[in-house]
Amino acid sequence: MTNTDLSNSPPKISVREVSKIFPAGASGTTVTALDRTSLDVRDGEFLSLLGPSGCGKSTLLDLLTGLTTPTDGEILIDGHPVVGPGTDRGIVFQQYALLPWRTALGNVEFGLENSVRSRRERRETARHYLDLVGLSDFADRHPGELSGGMKQRVAIARSLSYDPDVLLMDEPFAALDAFTRESLQDLLLTIREETQKTIVFVTHSIDEAVYLSDRVAVMSARPGRIRALEDVHIGRSVPDARSTEDFRTLRHHLWALLQQETPHDPSQEPTDEHDTHLHIHRTGRLRHHRDLPRVHHLTRRR
């Protein structure tokens, strides 16, 4: 589905002036995770939420799932207020949350056990979605016999099994190695093309957001607001879409937006090689050009 097609469709999800405030201890202090956040997600759209750590990305996703409620504002799906979890939304977390005593097939079937379908229908549906994620040959394996990527495929199949309109994904590939991560990104694009689900995807990775999305919502530092909405126009049919000029240009633009949301704290400056590594991991930036030799040394040593 193209961005032009999406722009002509009514919103599937509407986030209207949503704030979320959490208590922060017995003293009565509070933390504002989201502040008057508004966002529309179109029917059939793949939208990524991108922002610095602690900006409220996962909080917003929790509100979409109905696992928690806004302090102010409202969230609508198909024009109806979200008042709790529902089968119109499937959820995929970073942790696979599989039942270790069940097989891959049994874990997918678990998502269907509250439906009115017969046992045979549940089994056929589960097999269909295992096949969709490329695990039909591993249906009888238990989670302990599966790799991390396979476990996440099972989790995706389980979330798709009851045919939700919306798929909500909270950094589902963050714990995977780079090769597996890219493989599952391609799988997710294939699933999206076949099912036309509306997908809201939380990620810390700029590359992942650009590669997967129709639009990227860039969030501000806490308290979280939608700072920018960027359309994605890249050709994914080329052999290496991540190397194209359009991809690199948008990636740099999003990086620049995020740099403006990363406050500079002198107390977090690295003082030795180990701290330098942690500083780069946490902030994504070098303190100074003189850090380059030390980073090269760390990279070679690791």
Secondary structure, DSSP 8 states (H G I E B T S, - for coil): --HHHHHTS-EEEEEEEEEEEEE-STT--EEEEEEEEEEEEETT-EEEEE--TTSSHHHHHHHHHTSS--SEEEEEETTEE--S--TTEEEE-SS----TTS-HHHHHHHTTTTSS--HHHHHHHHHHHHHHTT-GGGTT--GGGS-HHHHHHHHHHHHHHT--SEEEEESTTTTS-HHHHHHHHHHHHHHHHHH--EEEEEES-HHHHHHH-SEEEEE-SSSB-EEEEEE----TTSTTGGGSHHHHHHHHHHHHHHHHTS---GGG---SHHHHHHHHHHHSS-S-GGGHHHHHHHHHH-
